[in-house]
Amino acid sequence: MATSPLSSLLLLTIVILLLGQGGVHKIEASHEVYKGYQSLETIPPKFQPYRTGFHFQPPRNWINGPMVYKGIYHLFYQYNPKGSVWGNIVWAHATSKDLVNWELQPVALSAAEPNMDINGAWSGSATILPGGKPVILYTGVNSKNQQVQNVAVPKNTSDPYLIEWTKPPQNPIMSPTTQNQINSSSFRDPSTGWLGPDNIWRVVVGSKIGRRGVAILYKSKDFVNWVKDEKPLHSAHGDGMWECPAFYPVSVGNRNSVDTSKSSHDLNVKYVLKMSLDDIKHDYYTVGSYSYHTDVYTPNKGSIENGFSGLRYDYGKLYASKSFYDGEKNRRVLWGWVNESSSVDDDVKKGWSGVMVKLNVQTPFYGVLLVEYLDYN
């Protein structure tokens, strides 16, 4: 898998930049801003020997999640419309009927509101509410450079392509405060929501406390008014910042996928908690059990919770993955972002950076989650 070219939303994926100028020296901190490059216009070269022919990528510039709605697959992705390095981040949008042939749509979410996202519309996730209405939760960076969580809804739900999105006036719906003691620079990437038997929605947001990675748990009755739970869904010492957390059920003993809001009482269901480790830019996960009554996730005995030694989706450059449940084909599709080992200068010269890859989530055996190439039939 590590040598295969691969391709995501539900969204989305957070940002990181590989390396320094003049060569690959190290992985820089996430959201590193290259002011000399971030708005530099690039001209796509006529001959691009390393550009992919299959996996999704926009015609040019820098990319960094997903859902299916009325038979149309939607890919939202982190995108710099002005340059091939990180900066000026918006939510770009593409649609497909087969996950192979993609049509670019107008930008779904721009960075425009001072109290919400004026300094960037970062990663998040989409959720399909009862009745089939899609909604997006995403991280915005406000005028104070604080990371806050916002909600967006389609302007016209009868449009299967969901071209236009609006941001309700209640935004931001989750914010770091003195009372909740959330680090305003380490509070991002809300997950897809899951609905409990108590009709309460839950999502997790990535964060950290010192060197402890944290999946902060929020609850809501209406997907607009959210309350932070007293305890996180889970945390682990030594991981550092957890970006793009994902939490979803998987079936045990068969190849059927499971809806995100599947009841935890089903003995044939286990839960996956995935986190993208900001410090080392890899996606790790554990498999375990979850109780709606206590909102406690417990990894299986023997699961390695310190990500640096745990299980990975992929052993190449896959990062900031997102997944969605495709009910029409009873499968969970996982998308991830793959950046190349190019320097910033190289990215500017070639006019693009990063591709999206698609994988299929399968049944966990003996606590190990199998991830395989997606069957496009």
N, C-alpha and C positions, 0 to 999 in steps of 0.2 A: 504493500500500500504506500510505503514511503516514497517509492520511485514513480508512482503513478500521478499524472496530472489530474487534479480533481477540481469540484465547484461549490448558497444560502440565504435569507432572512430568516425566520419569522422575524425573521427579522434579523436581522442584522447582525452586526458584528462590530465590536469596538475596535479602537484603533491602536495601532502600534506601528512602529517604523523600524525596519531593520537598518541598522547601521549608519556609520559615519562616512565622511566624504573620502573619495579616492579609493574605496575598497570596503570590504565587509570586515569591520573591526569588532563590532559587538551589537547587541540588540539594545537600542535606546529605550528610554522610558516611554510608556504609552502616552499618546497624545502630545508627542514632541512637536513643537511648532518650528518649521523652517521658514522664517519670515522672508528670506531672500528667494525662496522658491515657491511658496504656497500659492501665489497668484501669477506665477510665470506662465504665460501662454506657450503651449507646445504645439508643434506641427507634426502630425503623425508621419513617420517616414514611409516612403513608398514600399520599401521592402522590410518586413519585420519577421525575421526567421524564428523568433522565439514567441511570437504571439500565438495563443491557442486557437485551434480550429473547432473545438467542440465545447469546452466549458465556458460558462457565461462570463463575459466581461464587456464593459461598455466600450464604445469606439476609441475613447481616449481618457487620459487622466487617472486619478487615484481612486480606488474603491476599497472598501474594507472587506428583517429576517424573513419568514416565508408563510404562506397560507394558501388554501384553495377556497374560492368563493364563486358559487354559481358556475362551476365547471371550469373556471379560469384559475391558473396558478399565478400567484403574485410573489414577486421577489423584490423586497425593499433592501436597499444596501447603502452603506456609508459611502459618500461620494464627494470629491472635491471638484466642482465644476470648472475651476479656474487653473488647476495645475495637477501634476502627477505625484505630488507629495502630500502629506497630511496637512489639512487646514481648510477653512471655509466649509466645514462639513454640513451637508444636507442629507435628507432622505431621498435618494433617487428611487425609481420605480420601473420595473419591467414586468411584462405579463407573457404567459405561454399557455397553450392548450395541451402540451405534451412534455414539458420540462426539458425540451431540446431546442425548439425554435422559439426565440424570444423577440418580443417587440418592446422597444423602449417607450416609456410613457413620460409625461411631464413630471418634474420634481414633485414628490408628494408632500414633503414637509421642509420648508425653508427655515433658516435661522433669522428671525425677524423681531421677536417680542422681547423687550428689555427684561421683564420679570420672569420670562420663561426660557428663552433659547437664543438670545441675541448673539451669544458667543459660540453657538454650535448646537445642532440637533443631532445628538449622539444615539447610540444603540438603544434598542428596546425590543418589544415583541408585540405580536398581534394575537388577539383572542376573539373567538366567535361566540357571541352571547346567545342565550336562548332566543329562538326566533330567527336566528341566522344573521344577526347584525354584527359586522366586524368592528373592532375597536383597537386602537393602538396605544400602548404605553411606551413612552420613550424618555430618555434623559436629555435635558436641555441644560445649557450653561448660561446663567443669567448675567446681567450687567455687573454683578458683584463677583463674577467668576465662581459662583456656587453651583454645584451640581444639584438639580432638582428634577422631579419626575412630573411629566405632563401626559395628558390624554388627548387623543385626536380621533375624530369620527368622520366617516364618509359624508360628503355633502348630499350625495344622491345614492341611496342603497339599491335603487333599481338598475344602476349602471354596473354590469358585471366586471367592468375594467377599473372601477373605483378611481377615476381620474382625479377628482377633487376631494380634498380633506379639509376639515375645519378644526380649530382649536377652541374648545369651550372656554367661557370666561372664568370658570372655577379654577383654571390652572394658575400656578402649579398645584398639583394635588398631593404631593409629598415633598417636604422640604427639610433640610437639616436645621435644627434649632438648638438653643442652649438646653432646653428641657430634654430632648431626645438624645443629645450628645452624639449625634452623627457627624462624622468628619465630612465637611462640605466639599472636600477635594477627593473623597473616596466613597462615592455614593452614586452608583450608576447601574444601568442595564437591567431594567425590570423584566421579569420572566413572563411567559404566557400564564394567564390566570387559570386556576382550577376551582371548580365549584363543589363545595362539600354538601353532604346530606342535610346540613343545617341551612342550606341556601345562602351561605356566606362565601364570597369570593376570597381567594388567597393568591398572593404573588410574592416572589422573593426579589430582593434588590441586592446586588453585590456591594460589599464593603470590606473594611478591615479595621481591627483594633490592634495597634502595634503590629506584631508579626502574625496575628491570628486572622485568617480568612473567615468572613462572616456572610451568611445568607440571611439578610434581614427579612423578617416575615411581616407582611401587611395584610389586613383584612378589610373587606368592604361588603355592604349589602347592595350597592348600586353601581359599582365600578367607577365611582367619581369621588365619594367621600371615603378616605382610607384612614385606618388607625394602625399604628405600629404595635405589634404584639410585644409583650413584656420580654419574651425570649426569642432568639433567632430560630429558624427552622433547623439550622445546623451551623457548626463552626469547627475549625481545626487549627491547631497551633502550628506555626512555622511556614504556612503557605504564602503569607503576604496577601495582597489584594486579590479578591475573587471577582473577576470580570465575567460578564455574560452568563450568570448562573442559569441552569435549566433544571427543572424538576418534572418528571413525567413517569407514568406507570408502564410496565412491560409485562406481557403474559409469560408464564412459565409452563413449559411442556408442550407448547405448540408455536406455530409461526404467525399466529394472528396478532396484529397490533392492537393497542388499547387506547380509547379516547382519553384525553388528558384529565377529565373529571371522573374517571372510573372509580367506583367505590373501593376503599381500602379494605373492606371486609372480605373481598374475594381472595380466597387462599391461593388462587392460581395467579395472583398478581404481585409483582415486586416493583420497587420504585428505584429510579435512577436519579442521582444528584450529580450533575456535571458542573464543573467550574473551570474557567479559563484563568490560568495563573499568570498574572501580569508580570511577575518577576522573570519568568522563563519562557513565556509565550507558547505554552502547550495546553491542550485540553485534557483534564483528568476527570475521572468519575468513580463513584462507588455505587453498589447495588445493595438495597436493604429493604426494610419495612417502614411503614408510615401509619400513624394513627390520626384520624381526623379529630378525635375527641381531645387529644392532648397536643396535636400539631407537633409531634416529635418524630423526627426521622432517625432511624437506627440502622447504620450500615451492618451488613452481614458480618458474622464473626469471621475474622481473618482478613476483612477488607482493610486495605492500607489507607488511612485517612490523610496522612501527610502526602500531598500530591507529588512531591519530588520522587517518590518511590512507588506510586500507585499505578492504576490502570489508565491507559490513554486510548482515545478514539483512534488515533493515527500516530505513527512514529516518524512522520515527516514534518512539514511546516503548517499543518492544519491548525487553525486557531479561531477563537471567537465564534464557535459553531452555534447554530440554532436549529431547532427541529419543529415539525408540525405534524399533526395527525391527519392523514388523508382518508377520510371516512369512505369515500367513493371506491377506493381500492384497498381499504383495510390495511393500511401500512403507515409507518412513521418514517418520514423523509427527513434526513439530516443534511443541513448545508453548513459548509465551513469556508473560511477565508484562507487562501494560500498566497503568501507573498513570496517573491523571489529573493535570491541572494544577490540582488543588485545594489549598487550604491545609489545614493540620492542623485548624483550627477547622471548616472546611467538611466535612472527612471525618467529624468527630465528629457534626456536625449531621445529615448525611445517613445516618450509621450504617454506612457501608461504604466500602471503598477498594480499587480494583484489580480487573482482570478477567484471565482467561486467554484466549489466542488460539491457534488451530491453523493450521499451515501444512504444506505438503508439500515435502520436499526432492527435487529433481530432478537430472538429469544435468548435470555441469559442462561448459560449452563454453568453450574458450580460457581455462581457468583461472578462470572465473567460475561460481559455483554458483547455479543457478536455484532460487528459492524461490517457490512459488505457492500459491494458495488450495487447500484440501483438497477433494478430490472425495468426497462422503459416500455415493456409491452403492456 
